[in-house]
């Protein structure tokens, strides 16, 4: 059973971009400030029951 790859179809040319000329790339886009690219979230409160050390945990994990 052979599978063929369908021929690649190119999208039709957009009429507005074909006639844009050299003015299309004459300006740089607006500058983005680094403080606008960072999202801050409040830290979660640590769960003391989850983060406690259990000296017998290795017994449960590996021997149980």
C-alpha positions in Angstrom: 0.0 0.0 0.0 1.6 3.3 -1.0 0.7 6.7 0.3 1.3 9.7 -1.9 1.8 13.2 -0.7 -0.8 15.6 -2.1 0.6 18.4 -4.2 1.3 21.6 -2.3 -1.1 24.4 -2.9 0.0 28.0 -2.6 -2.4 30.6 -1.4 -3.5 33.2 -3.9 -1.6 36.4 -3.9 -3.2 39.2 -1.9 -4.0 42.2 -4.1 -3.1 44.7 -1.4 0.4 43.3 -0.7 1.5 43.0 -4.3 1.4 46.7 -5.0 2.7 47.9 -1.6 6.1 48.8 -3.1 9.2 49.9 -1.2 7.2 52.0 1.4 5.9 48.8 3.0 9.2 48.1 4.8 10.4 51.6 5.2 9.5 51.9 9.0 10.3 49.7 11.9 7.3 48.5 14.1 6.6 50.2 17.4 9.1 49.5 20.2 8.0 47.1 22.9 9.3 48.0 26.4 10.7 45.1 28.5 8.3 45.9 31.4 5.4 45.2 29.0 6.6 41.7 28.3 6.7 40.5 31.9 3.7 39.0 33.6 3.7 39.0 37.4 1.6 36.7 39.6 1.5 36.5 43.4 3.4 33.6 44.8 1.4 30.7 46.3 1.5 30.1 50.0 3.6 27.0 50.7 1.8 24.0 52.0 3.5 22.8 55.2 1.9 19.3 55.0 3.3 18.8 51.5 6.8 20.0 52.1 7.6 18.2 55.3 10.4 15.7 55.4 9.4 12.1 56.0 12.4 9.9 57.0 10.4 6.7 56.1 9.4 7.9 52.6 12.0 5.9 50.8 10.6 2.7 52.5 7.1 3.5 51.1 8.5 4.4 47.6 11.0 1.6 47.0 9.9 -1.3 49.3 6.1 -0.9 49.5 
